């Protein structure tokens, strides 16, 4: 049985130190950014702090968010930068 989604799902992209990009999903962006800030989020963001959010995309459910995250993570860096409007 599928668990119901809680809240709106979001795909977010962070620009970290050395201009690295990190893509993730959450249904509580404020909580997730706090975890990243405290070093409790992903190992990648912990290693390349500080960070700033550069793109936040709303999704209707967790499935849509996971699919969008996958597509973004598969993009080449140049395509991601174009997607983000960063030169």
Secondary structure as UniProt FT lines:
FT   STRAND          9..16
FT   HELIX           17..19
FT   STRAND          21..26
FT   HELIX           29..37
FT   TURN            38..39
FT   HELIX           43..47
FT   STRAND          51..59
FT   HELIX           62..74
FT   HELIX           77..84
//
